[in-house]
Amino acid sequence: MSRVLPVWRSLLYVPVNVDKFVDKAHTRGADVIQLDLEDSVPPAEKAHARTLVEKNAARVRRGGADVVVRINQPLALAVRDLEHAIVPDVDGIACTKIDSASH
């Protein structure tokens, strides 16, 4: 069985916790919208930002874009991010700043 992979010509990074950016993301014409839990979210807001992923993934998908969630490093944060990012409207996980394959 062969699977057709998506063709992403454009990617839009959106901080998952900034409602005005999330609300307009689907109008920007990007092929994939990356909800960011990493650098764009201040440490004090990360726990709350995780709770927004499921709702906001559905919101940014409205224009037909694929949705990816960018998770944090170190592993302790990544695990908590994954617990909230593996939901029906998320197509993939972006793992950045990885130190090694063991991560």
MARVOGU-647257 format. One record per atom (N, C-alpha, C): x, y, z. Coordinates in steps of 0.1 Angstrom, whole numbers, padded with zeros to 4 digits, always signed. Example, Ala and Ser with C-alpha at 12.3 -4.5 7.8 and 13.67 -1.06 7.14 Angstrom:
BEGIN
+0132-0057+0078
+0123-0045+0078
+0132-0033+0078
+0128-0022+0071
+0137-0011+0071
+0129+0000+0079
END
This chain:
BEGIN
+0008-0012+0000
+0000+0000+0000
+0009+0012+0000
+0007+0021-0009
+0015+0034-0010
+0006+0045-0004
+0013+0054+0002
+0006+0065+0008
+0010+0078+0002
+0001+0087-0002
+0004+0100-0008
+0008+0109+0004
+0020+0114+0003
+0025+0124+0013
+0021+0138+0009
+0019+0147+0019
+0015+0160+0016
+0026+0168+0009
+0023+0178+0001
+0032+0187-0004
+0030+0200+0003
+0040+0204+0010
+0039+0217+0018
+0049+0227+0012
+0043+0237+0005
+0051+0247-0001
+0053+0259+0009
+0044+0260+0018
+0045+0271+0028
+0040+0267+0041
+0047+0272+0052
+0044+0268+0065
+0043+0281+0073
+0033+0282+0082
+0030+0293+0090
+0032+0289+0105
+0041+0296+0112
+0043+0293+0126
+0032+0302+0134
+0025+0296+0143
+0015+0304+0151
+0017+0300+0166
+0019+0309+0174
+0019+0306+0189
+0005+0301+0193
+0004+0290+0198
-0009+0284+0201
-0017+0292+0212
-0009+0300+0219
-0016+0308+0230
-0019+0322+0227
-0017+0326+0214
-0021+0340+0210
-0033+0339+0201
-0044+0342+0207
-0057+0340+0200
-0059+0348+0187
-0053+0361+0187
-0055+0369+0175
-0047+0363+0163
-0036+0356+0166
-0029+0349+0155
-0036+0336+0151
-0040+0329+0161
-0048+0316+0158
-0060+0319+0150
-0067+0329+0153
-0080+0332+0147
-0079+0335+0132
-0068+0342+0128
-0066+0346+0114
-0057+0336+0106
-0051+0326+0113
-0041+0317+0106
-0048+0310+0094
-0060+0306+0095
-0066+0299+0084
-0069+0307+0071
-0067+0321+0073
-0070+0330+0061
-0057+0333+0054
-0046+0328+0058
-0033+0332+0053
-0028+0324+0041
-0035+0313+0038
-0031+0305+0026
-0020+0295+0027
-0015+0293+0039
-0004+0284+0041
-0008+0269+0039
+0001+0261+0034
-0002+0247+0032
-0003+0239+0046
+0006+0244+0055
+0006+0238+0069
+0007+0249+0079
+0000+0247+0090
+0001+0257+0101
+0007+0249+0112
+0018+0255+0118
+0025+0249+0129
+0021+0256+0142
+0013+0250+0150
+0010+0255+0163
+0023+0253+0172
+0028+0264+0177
+0040+0264+0184
+0038+0263+0199
+0044+0253+0206
+0044+0252+0220
+0058+0255+0226
+0067+0258+0217
+0081+0259+0221
+0085+0274+0223
+0094+0280+0214
+0100+0293+0217
+0090+0304+0218
+0079+0304+0211
+0070+0315+0212
+0061+0316+0224
+0061+0305+0232
+0053+0304+0244
+0062+0306+0256
+0060+0317+0264
+0068+0319+0276
+0066+0307+0286
+0077+0304+0293
+0077+0292+0302
+0065+0292+0312
+0061+0304+0317
+0050+0304+0326
+0036+0301+0320
+0036+0302+0307
+0023+0299+0300
+0022+0286+0293
+0033+0278+0294
+0033+0265+0286
+0022+0255+0291
+0020+0254+0303
+0009+0245+0308
-0004+0248+0302
-0008+0261+0303
-0020+0266+0297
-0021+0264+0282
-0010+0267+0276
-0009+0266+0261
-0012+0252+0256
-0007+0242+0263
-0010+0228+0260
-0025+0225+0259
-0032+0231+0268
-0047+0229+0269
-0054+0235+0257
-0047+0244+0249
-0053+0250+0238
-0051+0243+0225
-0042+0233+0224
-0039+0227+0212
-0051+0221+0205
-0059+0213+0211
-0070+0206+0205
-0080+0215+0199
-0084+0225+0206
-0094+0235+0201
-0088+0243+0190
-0075+0248+0192
-0069+0256+0181
-0065+0249+0169
-0062+0236+0170
-0059+0228+0158
-0072+0228+0149
-0083+0226+0154
-0095+0226+0146
-0098+0240+0140
-0095+0250+0148
-0097+0264+0143
-0088+0267+0131
-0075+0264+0132
-0066+0267+0121
-0068+0259+0109
-0074+0247+0110
-0076+0238+0099
-0088+0243+0090
-0095+0252+0094
-0107+0257+0087
-0104+0260+0072
-0093+0265+0069
-0089+0268+0055
-0084+0257+0047
-0083+0245+0053
-0078+0233+0046
-0064+0230+0048
-0057+0238+0056
-0042+0235+0059
-0041+0223+0068
-0029+0216+0066
-0025+0206+0075
-0021+0213+0088
-0021+0205+0099
-0017+0211+0112
-0006+0203+0118
+0005+0210+0123
+0016+0203+0130
+0018+0211+0143
+0022+0204+0153
+0025+0210+0166
+0040+0209+0169
+0046+0220+0172
+0060+0220+0175
+0061+0219+0190
+0068+0208+0194
+0069+0205+0209
+0083+0210+0214
+0083+0210+0228
+0095+0215+0235
+0106+0204+0237
+0117+0208+0241
+0128+0200+0245
+0132+0206+0259
+0134+0200+0269
+0139+0186+0272
+0127+0177+0272
+0131+0164+0273
+0121+0153+0272
+0110+0154+0282
+0112+0159+0294
+0101+0161+0304
+0090+0170+0298
+0094+0181+0291
+0084+0190+0285
+0078+0184+0273
+0086+0177+0265
+0081+0170+0253
+0070+0160+0256
+0072+0153+0266
+0061+0143+0270
+0048+0149+0273
+0049+0160+0281
+0036+0167+0284
+0030+0173+0272
+0038+0179+0263
+0033+0184+0250
+0026+0174+0242
+0032+0162+0241
+0027+0151+0233
+0013+0146+0239
+0012+0147+0252
-0001+0142+0258
-0012+0151+0253
-0010+0163+0249
-0020+0172+0244
-0020+0174+0229
-0009+0170+0223
-0008+0173+0208
-0013+0161+0199
-0014+0150+0205
-0019+0138+0197
-0034+0138+0198
-0040+0145+0188
-0055+0147+0188
-0059+0146+0173
-0072+0144+0170
-0076+0142+0157
-0072+0152+0146
-0072+0165+0150
-0069+0176+0140
-0055+0179+0139
-0046+0171+0145
-0031+0173+0143
-0026+0163+0134
-0019+0167+0123
-0014+0158+0113
+0001+0153+0116
+0008+0161+0124
+0022+0158+0127
+0027+0165+0139
+0039+0161+0143
+0046+0167+0154
+0060+0171+0149
+0063+0184+0152
+0076+0189+0149
+0085+0189+0161
+0096+0181+0160
+0106+0180+0171
+0119+0188+0167
+0121+0199+0173
+0133+0207+0170
+0142+0207+0182
+0154+0211+0179
+0165+0211+0190
+0167+0198+0196
+0167+0187+0189
+0169+0174+0194
+0184+0171+0195
+0188+0166+0206
+0203+0164+0208
+0208+0151+0202
+0199+0141+0202
+0204+0128+0196
+0192+0119+0193
+0194+0108+0186
+0183+0099+0183
+0177+0093+0195
+0184+0092+0206
+0178+0086+0218
+0167+0095+0224
+0167+0108+0221
+0157+0117+0226
+0143+0113+0219
END
